[in-house]
Amino acid sequence: MELPNQIEQRSHPFRRSTRTKMIAGVAGGLAEYFDLDVGIVRVGLVALAIMGIGVPVYVAAWLLVPEEGAEETVADELAEHLRSRHVPTDVR
């Protein structure tokens, strides 16, 4: 069990896992960050989904938390893709 002051001293940021991922790596990333069993985190996310808040939380984490080894989030990549698309300005 961690003491409150140990929580601030984590040596690694929260990232989506590439090693223990089943869908997007959110549960695996949470499990690695908090040093928990990934099965417990998955059961917790399913329970939150049944209550109606798990899916939006999972999708938000998938979009806003970068994957291990990545600098950009999925949201960053999507925004860049949308900015790079050519949108005609002279529509008649």
N, C-alpha and C positions, 0 to 999 in steps of 0.2 A: 504494500500500500504506500502511496506517495504522500508526502507532506505537502501542504500548499506552496511552500517556498521552492520545492523541487520541480513543480510544474513549470515555473518560469525559467528553469535552467535546461530545458530540452535542447539538445544539440542539433536537431533536425526539424525543418518545417513540415507542416502537414502537406502531404502529397498523395495523389491517388496511386494505389499500388499497381505495379505491373506483374508482380510475382504471385499475388493471391487474388487476382481479380476474376470475377465471374461475368460481370456486365461492364462496368466502367471503372472498377477499382476503388470505389468510395468506401465500402465496408472494409476492404483490406487495408486501405490507407489509414482509416480511423483505428483499426486494430493495431497496426504497427505504431502509430503515433502514441496511443495510450497504453501500449504493451498489453493488449487483451487478446483473447482467442477470437479469431475472425468469425467463428460460428456464433459466438455470443453477440457480436456486433450485428451480424446478419439477422439473427432472431429479433434483436431490438429494432432494426430497420423495418422488418416485416410487421412487427407490432405497431410501429408508428404509421405504416402504410394502412393498416386496418383502421386506425383511428383517423385517417384522412390527411395526415401531415407528412407522412414518410416519403411519398412520391415527390411532392414539390421540394422537400429538403434534399432528397437524393439527386434530383435533376439540377438543382441549384449548385450542389457540390460538384457534380459532373461538369457543369459549365464554368464554374469559377475557381476550381482548385486544379492546378497543373498536375500532370502525371509525373511520376518519378523520372528524372533526367530531362524533363522539358522545361523550358523557360516560359512558354506561353500557355494560356488556358484554352479550352475549346472555344470559349466566348471570344477571346482575342483572335483566334484563327478565323472564326466565323465573321467577325467584324472586318478583318483584313480582306477576306474573300469578297465581302459585300462592297467594300471600298474600291477594290480593284476591278469590279465588273464595269463594263462600259454601259452607261445608261444614256440613251439618246436624249438630247435636250431639245432637238428641233422636231417635235412631233406635230404633224398636221392632220 
